[in-house]
Amino acid sequence: MHQHQLITIVGVGGTGCTVASLLARQGYRLLLIDRDIIERSNLNRQILYTNNEIGREKAIVAKERLSGFTEIEAKVEDVKKESIDFHGANLIIDCTDNMETRMLINDYCKKHRLPWIYTGAIENKGTVFIQIPEGPCLRCFADEKYGEVCESFGVEPAAVAMTGAIAAQLAKEYLNGKGEQKMVRLTMHPLQITLINVHKRTSCPACNGRYEYLEGMKGKRVVRVCSKGKVEFELGKMVDLNEAKERLAKGGELRENSCSVGNDDIVVFSDGRVIVYAASEREARKKYDQMVGI
């Protein structure tokens, strides 16, 4: 049906699951990029996963679920300024859960004149913004706050599903030549959908050719994932998973994947990312040093 058109979806969490599921069933080729593994707390809103996949990489499981509908490629990786590359995609859809990654995607797409769709859902609200190359961008209106917020404040599964459905519809319209730049906001209580006009901000760095996130002038290497005690940081080097496995084996039952190994306290990825369940960055790094120390 649409096999000549490639959509890159960054983040296969709640919104990403809905977007990928709808677009795969319509025959669009998909590249799924996600850095994370499936947790039990994800299952109420991330519709492609079940209890049987807890501990596995989201991108790999999503590909397995949807590969019967279309051609799908999956990458288990973080989107970083050193490696971001969306060449070949007809459209990028951001379904991530932190503003730093979104601003990086914004810079990249603005610089390379690529269309992309921003999605966000929190509490009982959702936002979808489709950005065309010549129009205003995310930095024209978005607050540059770090950290994922859906788990900090909670999010209604229905709000996630509706946000994803609207994003999939806008993607389809755009790729069929009928799309235009717009922002859609929804609330669940009361149920309401609103179209909002977005205008260029004259002082917007990205619209003026200053790509601060892409060039490393903005951003950070430690990401506080949520207030429930989940911290992610980067080691700045590749990791030998066999060595990590040996050290983590002393700390309890292991979960192994092609790109990661971990237990209930720590997950180590081969690309050097580490997720630690701890109350602070300091505690997370101490726990890592004690249990892995590679």
C-alpha positions in Angstrom: 0.0 0.0 0.0 2.5 2.6 1.1 5.7 0.5 1.0 7.7 3.2 -0.7 7.2 5.6 2.2 9.2 5.2 5.4 8.1 6.6 8.8 10.6 6.7 11.6 9.0 6.5 15.1 11.2 7.5 18.0 9.9 6.0 21.2 7.7 2.9 21.3 6.0 3.6 24.7 2.3 4.5 25.2 1.8 6.9 22.3 4.4 5.1 20.1 2.6 1.8 20.4 -0.6 3.3 19.2 1.0 5.2 16.3 3.1 2.2 15.2 0.1 -0.2 15.4 -2.2 2.0 13.3 0.4 2.9 10.6 1.7 -0.7 10.3 -1.8 -1.9 9.6 -2.0 0.6 6.8 1.2 -0.7 5.2 3.7 2.1 5.9 7.3 1.0 6.3 8.4 1.7 9.8 11.7 2.2 11.6 11.2 1.9 15.4 13.8 3.4 17.7 13.6 3.0 21.4 16.2 2.9 24.2 14.2 1.2 26.9 12.9 -2.1 28.2 9.4 -3.2 29.1 8.3 -2.8 32.7 5.2 -3.9 34.5 4.1 -0.3 35.0 4.0 0.2 31.2 1.3 -2.4 30.5 -1.8 -0.3 31.2 -1.1 2.0 28.3 1.5 0.4 26.0 -0.8 -1.8 24.0 1.8 -3.9 22.2 3.3 -5.6 25.3 2.2 -8.2 27.8 3.5 -9.7 31.1 5.4 -12.2 29.0 7.7 -9.5 27.6 8.7 -7.7 30.8 12.4 -7.0 30.7 12.7 -7.2 26.9 13.5 -4.3 24.6 10.4 -2.4 23.5 11.6 -1.8 19.9 12.2 -5.6 19.3 8.9 -6.7 20.8 7.0 -4.0 18.8 8.6 -5.2 15.6 7.6 -8.8 16.4 4.0 -7.8 17.0 3.7 -5.7 13.8 6.0 -7.4 11.2 3.1 -9.4 9.8 1.6 -6.1 8.5 4.5 -4.4 6.9 8.3 -4.0 6.6 9.7 -3.0 10.0 13.2 -2.3 11.3 13.9 -1.9 15.0 16.9 -0.2 16.7 17.5 -0.4 20.4 19.4 2.8 21.0 19.2 6.3 22.4 18.9 9.2 20.0 22.0 11.4 20.6 23.6 14.3 18.8 26.6 12.1 17.9 24.5 9.5 16.1 21.2 11.0 15.1 20.4 10.1 11.5 16.9 10.2 9.9 18.0 10.3 6.3 15.7 8.2 4.1 12.6 8.9 6.2 9.7 10.6 4.7 8.4 11.6 8.1 9.6 11.4 11.7 7.2 11.0 14.6 8.5 11.8 18.1 6.8 9.6 20.7 9.6 10.0 23.3 9.2 11.1 26.9 11.8 13.7 27.5 12.2 17.2 26.2 15.9 17.1 25.5 15.5 14.3 22.9 12.5 16.3 21.4 14.6 19.4 21.1 17.4 17.4 19.4 15.0 15.9 16.9 13.6 19.4 16.3 17.1 20.8 15.6 17.9 17.9 13.2 14.7 18.1 11.3 14.9 21.9 11.1 18.4 21.8 9.8 17.7 19.1 7.2 14.3 20.4 6.3 12.5 17.2 7.3 8.8 17.1 8.4 8.1 15.6 11.8 5.3 15.2 14.3 5.6 15.9 18.1 3.4 14.0 20.5 2.9 14.4 24.2 0.5 13.1 26.7 0.2 13.8 30.5 -2.5 13.4 33.0 -5.8 13.7 31.0 -4.3 15.8 28.2 -2.5 15.3 24.9 -0.8 17.4 22.3 0.1 16.7 18.7 2.1 19.2 16.5 3.0 18.5 12.9 5.9 20.6 11.8 6.7 21.3 8.1 10.2 22.5 7.2 9.3 26.1 6.4 7.0 26.6 9.4 7.5 27.4 13.1 9.2 24.7 15.2 8.9 23.2 18.7 11.3 25.7 20.2 8.9 28.5 19.1 6.5 27.5 21.8 7.7 24.7 24.0 9.1 25.1 27.5 12.6 23.5 27.6 12.1 21.3 30.7 14.1 18.2 31.2 12.9 14.9 32.5 10.1 12.5 31.7 6.8 13.6 33.3 4.2 10.9 32.4 5.2 8.7 35.3 5.7 11.7 37.6 2.2 13.0 37.2 0.4 10.0 35.7 -1.4 9.7 32.4 -4.7 8.3 31.4 -4.4 5.4 29.0 -7.3 6.9 26.9 -5.4 10.2 26.5 -2.4 8.3 25.3 -4.4 6.3 22.8 -6.2 9.3 21.4 -3.0 11.3 21.1 -1.4 8.4 19.2 -4.5 8.0 16.9 -4.5 11.7 16.0 -0.7 11.6 15.3 -1.3 8.6 13.0 -4.1 10.4 11.2 -2.0 13.5 10.7 0.9 11.4 9.4 -1.4 9.7 6.9 -2.8 13.1 5.7 0.7 14.6 5.3 2.1 11.6 3.3 -1.0 11.7 1.1 -0.3 15.3 0.2 -3.2 16.7 2.2 -1.4 17.7 5.4 -0.6 21.1 6.7 1.1 22.5 9.8 -1.2 22.4 12.8 -1.3 21.8 16.5 -4.1 19.6 18.1 -4.7 19.6 21.8 -7.1 17.3 23.6 -8.5 16.9 27.1 -10.5 13.9 28.4 -12.5 15.7 31.1 -14.4 17.2 29.5 -13.7 15.5 26.2 -12.6 18.3 23.9 -10.3 18.6 20.9 -8.9 22.1 19.9 -6.9 23.3 17.0 -4.3 25.9 17.9 -2.4 28.3 15.6 1.4 28.3 16.1 3.5 31.2 14.9 7.2 31.6 14.5 9.0 33.2 17.4 11.4 35.8 16.0 14.0 34.9 18.7 13.8 31.1 18.2 17.3 29.8 17.8 16.4 26.8 15.6 14.4 29.0 13.2 17.4 31.3 13.0 19.8 28.5 12.1 21.3 28.0 15.6 21.0 24.3 16.4 22.1 24.4 20.0 21.0 20.8 20.9 22.4 19.3 17.7 25.7 21.1 18.2 26.0 20.2 21.9 25.6 23.7 23.3 22.5 22.5 25.1 21.7 19.2 26.7 23.1 16.9 29.4 24.3 13.4 29.8 22.3 12.5 32.9 18.5 12.0 32.5 16.3 11.7 35.5 13.6 9.5 34.2 10.9 10.0 36.8 10.2 10.9 40.4 9.6 7.2 41.3 13.3 6.6 41.5 14.6 5.7 38.0 17.8 7.4 36.8 19.5 6.9 33.5 23.1 8.0 32.7 25.7 7.3 30.1 29.2 5.8 30.7 30.6 7.3 27.5 31.9 3.9 26.2 30.6 0.6 24.9 30.1 -2.2 27.4 30.9 -5.9 27.3 27.6 -7.5 28.2 29.3 -10.8 29.2 31.4 -8.9 31.8 28.4 -7.0 33.0 26.5 -10.3 33.3 29.1 -11.8 35.5 29.1 -8.9 37.9 25.3 -8.5 38.0 24.7 -12.2 38.6 25.6 -11.7 42.2 22.7 -9.3 42.7 19.8 -11.5 41.8 17.9 -13.0 38.8 19.1 -11.7 35.5 17.2 -10.6 32.4 19.2 -10.9 29.2 18.5 -9.4 25.8 20.5 -8.8 22.6 21.5 -5.3 23.7 21.2 -5.3 27.5 21.5 -7.3 30.7 20.0 -6.4 34.1 18.2 -7.3 37.3 15.7 -5.5 39.5 18.2 -2.8 40.4 20.2 -2.1 37.3 20.0 -2.5 33.5 23.2 -2.1 31.4 23.0 -1.5 27.7 25.8 -2.4 25.3 26.0 1.2 24.0 27.0 2.4 27.5 23.6 3.5 28.8 22.7 2.5 32.4 19.3 2.6 34.1 19.4 2.4 37.9 16.5 2.3 40.3 17.5 4.8 42.9 16.3 7.9 44.6 19.0 10.2 43.3 21.8 10.5 40.7 24.4 10.1 43.5 22.7 6.9 44.8 22.4 5.6 41.3 26.1 6.0 40.5 27.1 4.5 43.8 24.9 1.5 43.2 26.3 1.1 39.8 29.9 1.3 41.1 29.2 -1.3 43.7 27.3 -3.8 41.5 29.0 -3.4 38.1 31.9 -0.9 38.1 32.9 -1.5 34.5 
